[in-house]
C-alpha cells in the first residue's frame, strides 16, 4: 500500500469511516464471516464463541485448525479486549473488529502457549473498543488478503450500521 493510501486508511479509521467501497450487501450465515478485500469476497467458516465460557476456552487445546476456518468471538457491546495463547497449541492470527465489522487491528502469528497479553488495538488507536475477534490459523490473514480497514459481514452485526451488511 502506498504511503498516501496508508495515510488515508488511517485517517478514515480514526474518523470512523470505512475504507471499503460502497457497501453492497452480501449473503450471510451464522457459521461464516465474509470480508470485502478488494477482489472477490473472502469467506471463512467459523465457530461462534458468544458467551463467557466459550470465549474463555476459545481454541485452547486444539492441535489443528483447517485453512479457511476459525472462531468468531462476539461480545454484546464493544469493549477493550486483550487475548493470550494459554493452552493454545497452534499459531493464530487475531483479527480485531469494531462494532461496524471493520478490521481495526491484526495480530499475526501469535505464539503458541505464550501468556503475554495481545491487545485488541494498536498503540494510539483513539477508539480501542472491539465487538468481534476472529481467530484463524497463523498466516491465514496474509493468505486471505486481510488488512486493517476492510469490512466483514456477519448476521450478528447491527445491520443498520454494518460496514458490509447482509442481504
N, C-alpha and C positions, 0 to 999 in steps of 0.2 A: 504494500500500500504506500502510495506516495506520501510525503510529508504533509501536503495540502489536504489530501483525503483523510489522513490520520487526525490532523487538527480539526477538520470539520466533524469527523465522527466523535471526537472528544467533546467538542462544543455542543453537538446535538444531544449527546448522552447527558452532559451536565444540565442542559436545558429541559431534559425530559422528552425530547423528540426522538423518533426512531430514524436510523439511517436507511431503513428499508424503503423501497419504492411503495407506491400505492398498495394498501393492504387489501389485496384480493382474497376473499375468504377461501379456505382450503377445507377438504374433508377431514373430519376429526374422529378420533376414537379414544376411549378412556385408557386403552393399553398402548397408545402410540403418541409420540410427540413429532411434530413436523416443523422443520426450520426452513426459512427462506434465506438461501445463502448467496444468491446472485444468479445461480443457474437453476436447474430443476429443484423442486422441493426435496429436502432430505428428511427421511423418516427414521425414527429409532423406536423399536418396540420396548416398552417399559413395564416394569412392575411399579406399582404406586405404594409409597410409604406416606400415609397421611394421618397417622396418629402417633402419640409419643412412643409407644412400644416399638412400632415398625420403624420409626425414624431412628431410635436408639440402636436397633440391631443392624439396620441398613444392609450392606453387603458383607458384613463380618462372616468369617469362617468359610466363605466361598473359595473354591480353588480355581474356578474358571468363569469367564464372562464372555459369551459369544459376541463377535463383531455385530454391530447394529442393534445391540440390546443394552439395557441399563436399568437404573432405578431412579424414579422421579420422586423426590421429597417435596411434599406440599404442606405449607403452613396456612392456617386460617387467615392470617393477615401478615403483611410484610414485617420483617424484623431483622435485626443484626444477627448474623449467624457465623458460626465457626465449626469446622469439622476436624476430625482426626482419623488416623488409619489404624486405631487399636483393633487388633484381631482381624485385620483385613489383609489377606494374603496375596492379593493381586494389585498391581499398579492401577491407579484410576485417574481419569481426567474429571474434574469437578467443574460443572458449568453452572454459574450462579445467575439467576434471572430475577428481574424485578416484577412488580405486580402487573405490568403490561405484557410480560412474557419476553421482554427484550434481554438479550445476554448482556450482563454488566461486567462480568469478570470470569476468566477461565483459569483454573489452576491445573496445569498439565503435569501428568506423571507423578501423582502423589506416591510417596514411597511406602511400600507395604510395611505394616507394623509400627510406623512412626507415629508417636503420640504428640508431635509438635502441632499446635493449632494451625489450621488452614482457614484464614479469614475469608469471608464471602465478598469482600470488597478490596479493591486496590487501594494503596495508601492515597489519601487525599480525596477519595470519592465523596462528593458532598451529600450523596444520598445512599448510604450503605445498606439500606434495608432490602431484604430479599424475600420473595414469596415462594419460589421454587428453586430446587437444586437438582440438576441431572448428574448422576454418576454414570460414567461409561468407562470402558477399558482404556488404560493408558495408551495414548497415541491416537485414539479414535477422534478426538476433536480436530486434529490436523487432517486425518484421513477423510473426515466428513466435510471439511472446509468451514468449520465453525469459527466465528470471530465475534468479538465484542461489537455490539450494535445491531446484530441480526435478531429478527423476531422469531419466536416459537409459537406454534398453535397447539392448544390442548383445551378440551371442553371444560376443565376446571378453572380456567382463567375467566375473569369477568369479561364477557364478550363485548360489552359496550365500551370497554377501554383497552381491549387486547390489541397489541401492535399487529398481530396476524390473527384475525378472527376465524372462527369455524363457520362453515356453512350450516 
